[in-house]
Amino acid sequence: MAGFADLNLPQGPDKKSLQSLLEAAAHLGYSAVALNHVIDFKEKKQEIIKPVSPSELFPSLPIVQGTSKRIKVLTRLTLVVSDPSHCNLLRSTSANIRLYDIIAVFPKTEKLFHIACTTLDVDLVCINVTEKLPFYFRRPPVNMAIDRGIYFELLYTPAIKDSTMRRYTISNAISLMQICKGKNIVISSAAERPLELRGPYDVANLGLLFGLSESEAKAAVSTNCRATMLHGETRKTACGVVYTVKKPRKVEEEETTVPACKKAKTQA
């Protein structure tokens, strides 16, 4: 099974708090994390800045518990969109957008959710877990997102902080599971403090409350996270995928390649 990953650690200005988050994640057994830079166009007009390299933030990365490898740190950009015009930024070929390892979008309306699933070139679609959803999930856009290799992200930290948000988190997650059938789900933390982080197996157990099966819950913190990272790599480096298939040999070709001595034995 792929290593465990948490694809949502908020990137704040305080380097010490980020370092403590990384150390806590490595101690819990996460082999990869993503530092999340959020842009909300509703607050004020913001420009997409160039991501800060992890080597500039951290002089040395902590070693993952139980292994001899250091934790892998990725960069992530999340755009909170509340108007269709905000999506134009993702359609443009911005140089800074291409520098991020993972691109996520947080749609606020049903129309924007449909656009994110069907047309936007992103890796993650964030699901609101802090309040009641203003729309219902529909099967066509969700299925199209799954076919395009896009994953849906659920956060578990709000469910730990507040009982009301816990109710919304479970309700919204179950509504999504009824449509996607547990496919293409990623569970992240969005933890701002080390105490808010939970181990990968504890997160998998929370996934059971969200309506996932045991295997789907484990995949939500491991293989699905890896698939999201690979989707981001192909988005950055390739415009298409080439499949190579071995051509099956015909029976006549096989007979011609058989040595004469073997032919004589089989015929005798």
Solvent accessible surface area in square Angstrom, and as a share of the most:
residue,aa,sasa,rsa
1,M,154,0.69
2,A,24,0.19
3,G,44,0.42
4,F,26,0.11
5,A,2,0.01
6,D,3,0.02
7,L,0,0.00
8,N,8,0.04
9,L,0,0.00
10,P,40,0.25
11,Q,51,0.23
12,G,34,0.33
13,P,140,0.88
14,D,76,0.40
15,K,109,0.46
16,K,169,0.72
17,S,44,0.28
18,L,4,0.02
19,Q,46,0.20
20,S,40,0.26
21,L,5,0.02
22,L,0,0.00
23,E,87,0.39
24,A,21,0.17
25,A,0,0.00
26,A,1,0.01
27,H,124,0.55
28,L,64,0.32
29,G,20,0.19
30,Y,3,0.01
31,S,41,0.26
32,A,6,0.04
33,V,0,0.00
34,A,0,0.00
35,L,3,0.01
36,N,8,0.04
37,H,44,0.20
38,V,73,0.42
39,I,0,0.00
40,D,30,0.16
41,F,36,0.15
42,K,160,0.68
43,E,130,0.58
44,K,139,0.59
45,K,191,0.81
46,Q,48,0.21
47,E,145,0.65
48,I,17,0.09
49,I,94,0.48
50,K,135,0.57
51,P,24,0.15
52,V,57,0.33
53,S,43,0.28
54,P,28,0.18
55,S,88,0.57
56,E,126,0.57
57,L,21,0.10
58,F,6,0.02
59,P,133,0.84
60,S,67,0.43
61,L,41,0.20
62,P,23,0.14
63,I,90,0.45
64,V,7,0.04
65,Q,106,0.47
66,G,80,0.77
67,T,76,0.44
68,S,104,0.67
69,K,152,0.64
70,R,135,0.49
71,I,2,0.01
72,K,103,0.43
73,V,15,0.09
74,L,15,0.07
75,T,11,0.07
76,R,1,0.00
77,L,0,0.00
78,T,5,0.03
79,L,0,0.00
80,V,14,0.08
81,V,1,0.00
82,S,41,0.26
83,D,61,0.32
84,P,54,0.34
85,S,63,0.41
86,H,37,0.17
87,C,1,0.00
88,N,83,0.43
89,L,57,0.28
90,L,16,0.08
91,R,129,0.47
92,S,54,0.35
93,T,108,0.63
94,S,29,0.19
95,A,77,0.60
96,N,48,0.24
97,I,13,0.07
98,R,118,0.43
99,L,80,0.40
100,Y,4,0.02
101,D,38,0.20
102,I,0,0.00
103,I,1,0.00
104,A,0,0.00
105,V,0,0.00
106,F,40,0.17
107,P,8,0.05
108,K,74,0.31
109,T,57,0.33
110,E,63,0.28
111,K,132,0.56
112,L,2,0.01
113,F,5,0.02
114,H,91,0.41
115,I,27,0.14
116,A,0,0.00
117,C,0,0.00
118,T,25,0.15
119,T,84,0.49
120,L,1,0.01
121,D,83,0.43
122,V,1,0.00
123,D,0,0.00
124,L,0,0.00
125,V,0,0.00
126,C,11,0.07
127,I,8,0.04
128,N,15,0.08
129,V,3,0.02
130,T,66,0.38
131,E,85,0.38
132,K,151,0.64
133,L,27,0.13
134,P,99,0.62
135,F,23,0.10
136,Y,181,0.69
137,F,15,0.06
138,R,140,0.51
139,R,109,0.40
140,P,95,0.60
141,P,8,0.05
142,V,0,0.00
143,N,62,0.32
144,M,91,0.41
145,A,0,0.00
146,I,34,0.17
147,D,122,0.63
148,R,80,0.29
149,G,22,0.21
150,I,1,0.00
151,Y,25,0.10
152,F,0,0.00
153,E,2,0.01
154,L,0,0.00
155,L,34,0.17
156,Y,2,0.01
157,T,3,0.02
158,P,15,0.10
159,A,8,0.06
160,I,58,0.30
161,K,113,0.48
162,D,55,0.28
163,S,69,0.45
164,T,55,0.32
165,M,56,0.25
166,R,104,0.38
167,R,145,0.53
168,Y,61,0.23
169,T,0,0.00
170,I,47,0.24
171,S,57,0.37
172,N,7,0.03
173,A,0,0.00
174,I,67,0.34
175,S,44,0.28
176,L,0,0.00
177,M,14,0.06
178,Q,114,0.51
179,I,29,0.15
180,C,2,0.01
181,K,123,0.52
182,G,6,0.06
183,K,118,0.50
184,N,22,0.11
185,I,1,0.00
186,V,0,0.00
187,I,2,0.01
188,S,0,0.00
189,S,0,0.00
190,A,22,0.17
191,A,0,0.00
192,E,108,0.49
193,R,137,0.50
194,P,54,0.34
195,L,143,0.71
196,E,12,0.06
197,L,8,0.04
198,R,79,0.29
199,G,10,0.10
200,P,5,0.03
201,Y,125,0.48
202,D,77,0.40
203,V,1,0.00
204,A,8,0.06
205,N,91,0.46
206,L,41,0.20
207,G,0,0.00
208,L,86,0.43
209,L,102,0.51
210,F,2,0.01
211,G,46,0.45
212,L,8,0.04
213,S,54,0.35
214,E,114,0.51
215,S,83,0.53
216,E,55,0.25
217,A,1,0.01
218,K,68,0.29
219,A,23,0.18
220,A,0,0.00
221,V,2,0.01
222,S,0,0.00
223,T,59,0.34
224,N,22,0.11
225,C,0,0.00
226,R,126,0.46
227,A,33,0.25
228,T,0,0.00
229,M,28,0.13
230,L,79,0.39
231,H,41,0.18
232,G,0,0.00
233,E,86,0.39
234,T,65,0.38
235,R,34,0.12
236,K,70,0.30
237,T,116,0.67
238,A,45,0.35
239,C,150,0.90
240,G,53,0.51
241,V,108,0.62
242,V,133,0.77
243,Y,186,0.71
244,T,128,0.75
245,V,133,0.77
246,K,187,0.79
247,K,168,0.71
248,P,113,0.71
249,R,149,0.54
250,K,138,0.58
251,V,106,0.61
252,E,131,0.59
253,E,85,0.38
254,E,74,0.33
255,E,98,0.44
256,T,107,0.62
257,T,86,0.50
258,V,58,0.33
259,P,68,0.43
260,A,82,0.63
261,C,85,0.51
262,K,116,0.49
263,K,77,0.33
264,A,60,0.47
265,K,158,0.67
266,T,113,0.65
267,Q,150,0.67
268,A,124,0.96
